Amino acid sequence: MRVKLSAASDSGGTSRAMSWSARQYVQFEDERTRPVRDLLAALPAMDARTVIDIGCGPGNSTELLAARFSGAAVSGLDSSTDMIAAARKRLPGLRFDLADVERWAYESDSGNATDAGNATDAGSATDAGSATAVTAPFDVILANAVLQWVPDHARLFPALAAKLAPGGALAVQMPDNLDEPAHRLMREIAADGPWAAKLTAAAAARPPMPTADRYVEILSEAGCRVDIWRTTYYHALSGGAEAVVEWFKGSGLRPFIAPLRDEEREEFVMRYRSAVARAYPAKSDGGVLLPFPRLFIIAVH
């Protein structure tokens, strides 16, 4: 996964990659993996030979993909070195490459094949933009909880569809929760504190997603049959507000806290925890129910 911060970042206006922690992410692995199970279960029956997991994270989604298509050549890519290391450790028999999802989406097939051997070894020091060995067309492209970070879906989704073989499927799941209290509070706290100027770009790291109608229009024009739905999961988390904070430290909260100094980060998280406790009251057992809406798209080429 990659988040691009540009407006007020400490890189002087140039893009830089957000770091991701596999350990933090997998604290809630069961809850994070359930949506991709539901997504893969909705795929039509097909004899897939080449499948790829873009934004594979620590490999939990790739593991399910490989189980669903046991006879296929399965690979994954992610821009986080920590996530790729975790995926390679989890699934040593599969290929995982360090690559930026956005750049990969727009690369030509010949660009994908360039210097492909550089990213194969677990100890490889390749850049996040390195090309992968597996080239289009693909029978299945899985994008689980990653494309919400990539801008311009009107251009992105047709580019991904163009990498599909005839009859191939693009399977996408994206959190659709920017209007939920957990995310609204991040933006409000970012704007109301001594760190406001520093976090201008963080608040825009995830652009609003198009409507369901617009996704159908975009993908239909790209020659796909589209199945789209929205599901709200209700995750029962023990630990109350602290559990909600820990959940989002592995995802949406990272662009807000990564640019901060240690003391600023502690203050931001303290304010966020207090606001979350009010927005998500603890149940009698001390736990909390976290509503989490997600958008699912299957586009068959």
Legacy VTK file of the C-alpha trace (Angstrom):
# vtk DataFile Version 3.0
C-alpha trace
ASCII
DATASET POLYDATA
POINTS 301 float
0.000 0.000 0.000
1.120 3.562 -0.648
-0.174 6.897 0.520
1.058 10.006 -1.238
1.371 13.136 0.875
2.249 16.238 -1.075
0.577 19.466 -0.026
2.314 20.179 3.265
4.642 17.285 3.761
8.126 17.599 5.166
9.472 16.584 1.784
8.924 20.089 0.484
5.953 19.334 -1.731
7.124 16.083 -3.311
5.392 12.732 -2.880
6.664 10.236 -0.375
5.527 6.774 0.671
3.663 6.203 3.909
5.172 3.393 5.954
2.909 0.512 6.962
3.316 -1.944 9.822
2.420 -5.579 9.201
2.424 -6.269 12.954
-0.073 -3.461 13.610
-2.258 -4.482 10.682
-2.631 -8.135 11.661
-3.766 -7.369 15.228
-7.286 -7.621 13.792
-6.546 -10.120 11.038
-9.774 -12.125 11.359
-11.911 -8.999 11.037
-9.823 -7.597 8.179
-9.840 -10.911 6.286
-13.578 -11.571 6.406
-14.428 -9.029 3.655
-11.993 -10.597 1.193
-13.503 -14.013 1.926
-16.908 -12.584 1.021
-15.485 -10.940 -2.099
-13.816 -14.105 -3.392
-16.933 -16.153 -2.645
-18.871 -13.899 -5.034
-16.473 -14.424 -7.957
-17.958 -16.481 -10.798
-16.593 -19.958 -11.410
-13.598 -19.774 -13.727
-10.521 -21.716 -14.711
-7.995 -19.099 -13.673
-4.365 -19.611 -14.605
-2.784 -16.268 -13.653
-3.982 -14.301 -10.647
-2.457 -11.369 -8.765
-3.119 -9.635 -5.450
-2.285 -5.931 -5.741
-1.726 -4.219 -2.394
-1.335 -7.667 -0.865
-0.324 -6.459 2.603
0.986 -9.257 4.838
-0.409 -11.964 2.548
-3.681 -12.775 4.318
-5.698 -11.989 1.186
-3.174 -13.724 -1.090
-3.494 -16.880 0.993
-7.232 -16.976 0.329
-6.671 -16.202 -3.351
-4.239 -19.109 -3.676
-6.686 -21.449 -1.937
-9.529 -20.422 -4.262
-7.379 -20.868 -7.394
-5.078 -23.680 -6.352
-3.996 -24.502 -9.896
-3.090 -20.946 -10.849
0.141 -18.989 -10.788
-0.460 -16.645 -7.859
1.577 -13.538 -7.071
1.282 -10.396 -4.971
2.667 -6.901 -4.850
2.792 -4.110 -2.299
4.779 -0.881 -1.873
5.591 -1.575 1.808
8.820 -3.464 2.504
7.437 -4.544 5.879
4.278 -5.965 4.313
6.209 -7.767 1.572
8.579 -9.300 4.117
5.596 -10.563 6.126
3.892 -11.965 3.013
7.046 -13.797 1.889
7.441 -15.310 5.345
3.807 -16.374 5.420
3.721 -17.837 1.893
7.292 -18.723 0.893
6.143 -20.663 -2.155
4.578 -17.634 -3.831
6.119 -14.648 -5.545
5.787 -11.230 -3.894
7.202 -8.059 -5.411
7.821 -4.584 -4.128
5.846 -2.274 -6.418
3.623 0.790 -6.264
0.033 -0.129 -7.141
-0.675 3.122 -8.972
2.457 2.891 -11.097
1.840 -0.802 -11.795
-1.706 -0.094 -12.983
-0.496 2.212 -15.719
2.595 0.264 -16.795
2.594 -1.468 -20.139
3.172 -5.220 -20.262
6.720 -4.654 -21.467
7.297 -2.287 -18.537
6.170 -4.966 -16.130
8.727 -7.394 -17.462
11.703 -5.020 -17.222
14.345 -6.149 -14.726
11.795 -8.537 -13.248
14.335 -10.687 -11.484
15.371 -7.874 -9.170
12.448 -8.281 -6.792
12.345 -12.013 -6.237
14.575 -12.512 -3.220
13.235 -12.001 0.279
16.187 -9.802 1.048
15.867 -7.690 -2.065
16.420 -3.966 -1.668
14.425 -2.974 -4.747
12.570 0.337 -4.829
8.789 0.527 -4.438
8.479 1.273 -8.142
10.263 -1.887 -9.296
8.557 -3.923 -11.971
7.125 -7.381 -11.459
7.786 -10.548 -13.411
4.134 -11.518 -13.877
2.581 -9.694 -16.819
-0.900 -9.133 -18.184
-3.302 -10.514 -19.139
-4.573 -11.797 -15.783
-7.540 -14.024 -15.135
-8.088 -12.432 -11.722
-6.842 -9.152 -10.262
-7.633 -8.822 -6.558
-7.455 -5.409 -4.897
-8.459 -5.743 -1.262
-8.596 -2.530 0.797
-5.996 -0.666 -1.276
-7.568 1.290 -4.140
-9.171 3.796 -1.756
-5.660 5.267 -1.439
-5.199 5.669 -5.204
-6.656 8.766 -6.930
-8.628 9.173 -10.155
-10.730 6.021 -10.266
-12.232 7.077 -13.602
-8.773 6.451 -15.082
-7.551 3.752 -12.679
-10.337 1.183 -13.045
-10.247 1.037 -16.873
-6.454 0.665 -16.677
-6.871 -2.337 -14.385
-9.636 -3.805 -16.548
-7.321 -3.548 -19.552
-4.941 -5.979 -17.818
-7.619 -8.704 -17.700
-7.832 -11.660 -20.041
-11.173 -12.186 -21.833
-13.546 -13.457 -19.148
-11.176 -12.330 -16.426
-12.365 -10.584 -13.263
-11.308 -7.532 -11.303
-12.305 -8.069 -7.655
-12.211 -4.954 -5.474
-13.054 -4.254 -1.846
-12.663 -0.764 -0.385
-13.536 0.708 3.003
-16.395 3.164 2.454
-16.158 4.845 5.832
-14.888 8.395 5.346
-18.146 9.745 6.781
-18.062 7.438 9.811
-17.280 9.077 13.199
-13.885 7.343 13.434
-12.655 9.083 10.270
-14.483 12.359 10.756
-12.829 12.715 14.164
-9.357 12.224 12.662
-9.935 15.156 10.318
-11.456 17.363 13.010
-8.586 16.789 15.442
-6.057 17.314 12.652
-7.607 20.698 11.819
-7.954 21.804 15.444
-4.465 21.616 16.909
-0.918 22.929 16.691
-0.231 20.335 13.971
-2.924 21.659 11.574
-0.526 22.947 8.898
1.545 19.783 9.093
-1.515 17.552 8.555
-3.147 19.366 5.638
-2.060 16.650 3.228
-3.017 13.823 5.601
-6.659 14.891 5.578
-6.669 14.526 1.791
-4.700 11.253 1.631
-7.900 9.331 0.927
-10.017 11.088 -1.699
-13.803 10.576 -1.659
-14.889 7.603 -3.771
-17.300 7.853 -6.715
-20.885 6.676 -6.318
-21.921 3.115 -7.122
-23.644 4.383 -10.272
-20.416 6.021 -11.394
-18.378 2.837 -10.868
-20.878 0.893 -12.972
-20.637 3.541 -15.686
-16.811 3.597 -15.639
-16.446 -0.175 -15.815
-19.256 -0.734 -18.301
-17.574 1.723 -20.663
-14.397 -0.368 -20.195
-16.264 -3.422 -21.501
-17.050 -5.103 -18.159
-20.120 -6.670 -16.597
-20.364 -5.217 -13.113
-21.630 -6.536 -9.794
-21.473 -3.963 -6.990
-22.705 -3.976 -3.400
-22.116 -2.364 -0.026
-21.931 -4.202 3.289
-21.614 -2.801 6.796
-19.723 -5.090 9.163
-20.179 -4.660 12.905
-16.927 -5.633 14.568
-17.148 -6.479 18.269
-13.845 -5.276 19.728
-12.783 -5.913 23.297
-10.986 -3.032 24.938
-13.381 -0.184 24.163
-12.039 3.032 22.646
-8.447 1.808 22.882
-9.291 -1.091 20.554
-10.779 1.303 17.989
-7.617 3.415 18.131
-5.432 0.330 17.689
-7.537 -0.750 14.713
-7.053 2.542 12.885
-3.367 2.793 13.784
-2.981 0.000 11.231
-4.863 1.871 8.499
-6.596 5.255 8.336
-4.859 6.887 11.286
-1.346 6.385 9.906
-1.270 9.395 7.561
-2.231 11.611 10.496
0.269 10.383 13.079
3.254 9.529 10.867
4.274 13.175 10.177
4.142 14.132 13.879
6.939 14.296 16.426
6.667 11.826 19.318
5.115 14.306 21.751
2.671 15.563 19.110
1.719 12.005 18.235
0.969 11.195 21.875
-1.225 14.289 22.187
-3.058 13.575 18.922
-3.769 9.965 19.889
-4.930 11.025 23.367
-7.412 13.495 21.890
-8.551 10.949 19.332
-9.040 8.253 21.979
-11.192 10.578 24.087
-13.332 11.550 21.090
-13.715 7.914 20.028
-14.861 6.961 23.536
-17.708 9.459 23.199
-18.612 8.410 19.664
-18.492 4.661 20.362
-19.784 4.066 23.898
-18.524 0.946 25.619
-20.941 -1.930 26.153
-21.577 -3.456 29.566
-18.644 -5.850 29.090
-16.274 -2.979 28.260
-16.130 -3.814 24.553
-17.300 -1.705 21.638
-19.181 -2.347 18.399
-17.419 -0.757 15.426
-19.609 -0.303 12.315
-17.463 -0.592 9.194
-19.072 -0.097 5.751
-17.242 -1.503 2.726
-17.856 -1.310 -1.019
-17.418 -4.425 -3.174
-17.000 -4.536 -6.955
-16.603 -7.468 -9.316
-16.023 -6.531 -12.934
-15.821 -9.331 -15.514
-14.104 -8.361 -18.752
LINES 1 302
301 0 1 2 3 4 5 6 7 8 9 10 11 12 13 14 15 16 17 18 19 20 21 22 23 24 25 26 27 28 29 30 31 32 33 34 35 36 37 38 39 40 41 42 43 44 45 46 47 48 49 50 51 52 53 54 55 56 57 58 59 60 61 62 63 64 65 66 67 68 69 70 71 72 73 74 75 76 77 78 79 80 81 82 83 84 85 86 87 88 89 90 91 92 93 94 95 96 97 98 99 100 101 102 103 104 105 106 107 108 109 110 111 112 113 114 115 116 117 118 119 120 121 122 123 124 125 126 127 128 129 130 131 132 133 134 135 136 137 138 139 140 141 142 143 144 145 146 147 148 149 150 151 152 153 154 155 156 157 158 159 160 161 162 163 164 165 166 167 168 169 170 171 172 173 174 175 176 177 178 179 180 181 182 183 184 185 186 187 188 189 190 191 192 193 194 195 196 197 198 199 200 201 202 203 204 205 206 207 208 209 210 211 212 213 214 215 216 217 218 219 220 221 222 223 224 225 226 227 228 229 230 231 232 233 234 235 236 237 238 239 240 241 242 243 244 245 246 247 248 249 250 251 252 253 254 255 256 257 258 259 260 261 262 263 264 265 266 267 268 269 270 271 272 273 274 275 276 277 278 279 280 281 282 283 284 285 286 287 288 289 290 291 292 293 294 295 296 297 298 299 300
